[in-house]
Amino acid sequence: MHAIVITVSDRCARGEQEDVSGAELVKLLKEAGASIVATEILSDDLAPLAKKLCAYADRADVNLIITTGGTGLAPRDNTPEATRAVIQKEAPGLAEAMRMETLHKTPLAMVSRGVCGVRSGTLIINLPGSPKAVRESFAVIKPVLPHAIGLLTGLPHTEAE
């Protein structure tokens, strides 16, 4: 797995808040065996986020982009919209599984609008913005990431790990 982590937060982008969730996600990805190609902090602005998702997904050295933040109901939460604007194929089972499993831990999972999908052979996954939600959501999808990315690289279903 060759991953990019994008933190979507106006406060972090302005330097008013430390990016704890992005750092947590990097740690979890490394523990899962991923190489981190890049990390970035972006504001909640839809168009620049969509543009950056495209640029990263279209790179040959990237097969996974995970965002953290911007998935709620607040007026500036635009991560799902930016993701939908750029993906070519949705992967709803990943988002559904994260919501279903984390709902057992907190009713706030009901207002998470994260989206998952594929663009140019890169899997894009939206996670919520809190470090706790990042840990819980990543734990749900971690077991299937190698298989999903294997399929995206063209491996047959029986060989994708």
C-alpha positions in Angstrom: 0.0 0.0 0.0 1.3 3.4 -1.0 -0.8 5.9 0.8 -1.5 9.6 1.0 -3.1 11.1 4.1 -5.2 14.3 3.8 -6.5 16.1 6.8 -9.5 18.3 6.0 -9.8 21.0 8.6 -10.1 24.7 8.4 -8.5 25.1 11.9 -5.6 22.8 11.1 -5.0 24.5 7.8 -4.9 27.9 9.5 -2.4 26.6 12.1 -4.9 27.1 14.9 -5.1 23.4 15.9 -2.6 20.5 15.8 -3.3 17.7 13.3 -3.7 14.9 15.8 -6.0 12.8 13.5 -3.7 12.9 10.5 -0.8 11.8 12.7 -2.8 9.0 14.2 -3.8 7.8 10.7 -0.2 7.9 9.5 0.8 5.7 12.5 -2.0 3.2 11.8 -1.1 3.0 8.1 2.6 2.4 8.9 1.6 -0.3 11.4 -0.5 -1.9 8.6 2.6 -2.0 6.4 1.8 1.0 4.2 4.4 3.4 2.9 3.3 7.0 3.3 3.9 8.9 0.0 2.6 12.3 1.3 0.6 14.0 4.0 -1.3 17.2 3.6 -3.6 19.5 5.5 -6.3 21.2 3.5 -9.1 23.6 4.3 -12.8 22.5 3.9 -13.1 24.3 0.6 -14.7 21.9 -1.9 -13.0 22.8 -5.2 -9.4 22.8 -4.0 -10.0 19.5 -2.1 -11.5 17.8 -5.2 -8.6 19.1 -7.3 -6.0 17.7 -4.9 -7.8 14.3 -4.7 -7.6 14.1 -8.5 -4.0 15.1 -8.6 -3.0 12.5 -6.0 -5.2 9.7 -7.3 -3.9 10.1 -10.8 -0.3 9.5 -9.6 1.3 6.2 -10.5 3.0 5.8 -7.1 -0.2 6.0 -5.1 -2.9 3.4 -4.6 -4.6 4.6 -1.4 -5.8 8.1 -0.2 -7.4 8.4 3.2 -8.9 11.6 4.3 -9.8 12.5 7.8 -12.3 15.3 8.6 -15.1 17.1 6.9 -17.5 14.2 6.9 -20.2 15.6 9.2 -23.2 17.8 8.8 -21.6 21.2 9.5 -22.0 23.7 6.7 -18.3 23.5 5.7 -18.1 19.7 5.8 -17.4 19.0 2.1 -15.2 16.0 2.0 -17.9 13.5 0.7 -19.0 15.9 -2.0 -15.4 16.4 -3.1 -14.8 12.7 -3.2 -18.0 12.0 -5.1 -17.0 14.6 -7.7 -13.8 12.7 -8.5 -14.4 9.0 -8.0 -15.2 6.9 -11.0 -16.6 4.0 -9.0 -18.1 4.0 -5.6 -17.2 1.4 -2.9 -20.2 1.8 -0.6 -19.5 -1.4 1.4 -16.5 0.2 3.1 -18.3 3.3 4.2 -21.3 1.2 5.3 -19.2 -1.1 7.3 -17.4 1.7 9.1 -20.7 3.4 10.0 -22.3 0.1 11.1 -19.4 -1.0 13.3 -18.8 2.4 14.9 -22.5 2.9 15.6 -22.1 0.2 18.3 -19.7 2.6 20.0 -21.3 6.0 19.5 -24.6 7.2 18.1 -22.7 10.0 16.4 -21.7 7.5 13.7 -25.2 8.2 12.3 -24.2 11.6 11.1 -21.0 10.6 9.4 -21.3 11.0 5.6 -18.0 9.5 4.6 -17.7 8.1 1.0 -15.3 5.5 -0.4 -14.5 4.9 -4.1 -12.0 4.5 -6.8 -10.3 6.9 -9.2 -7.5 5.9 -11.6 -6.8 2.7 -9.7 -6.5 4.5 -6.4 -8.8 3.8 -3.5 -10.1 6.9 -1.7 -11.6 6.6 1.8 -13.1 9.3 3.9 -12.8 8.9 7.7 -14.3 11.2 10.4 -12.1 13.9 11.9 -11.6 12.8 15.6 -8.6 10.6 16.5 -10.9 8.1 18.2 -13.1 7.9 15.1 -10.0 7.5 13.0 -8.8 4.5 15.1 -12.2 2.9 15.2 -13.0 3.3 11.5 -9.6 2.2 10.4 -9.8 -0.9 12.4 -13.0 -1.8 10.5 -11.4 -1.5 7.0 -7.8 -2.5 7.7 -8.4 -6.3 7.1 -9.8 -5.7 3.6 -7.4 -3.0 2.3 -4.7 -5.4 0.9 -7.4 -7.3 -0.9 -9.1 -4.2 -2.3 -5.8 -2.7 -3.4 -4.7 -6.0 -4.9 -7.9 -6.0 -7.1 -7.2 -2.5 -8.2 -3.7 -3.5 -9.4 -5.2 -6.2 -11.6 -4.7 -9.2 -9.4 -7.3 -11.9 -9.8 -9.8 -12.1 -6.9 -8.2 -15.4 -5.7 -4.7 -13.8 -5.5 -5.5 -10.4 -4.2 -4.3 -10.1 -0.6 
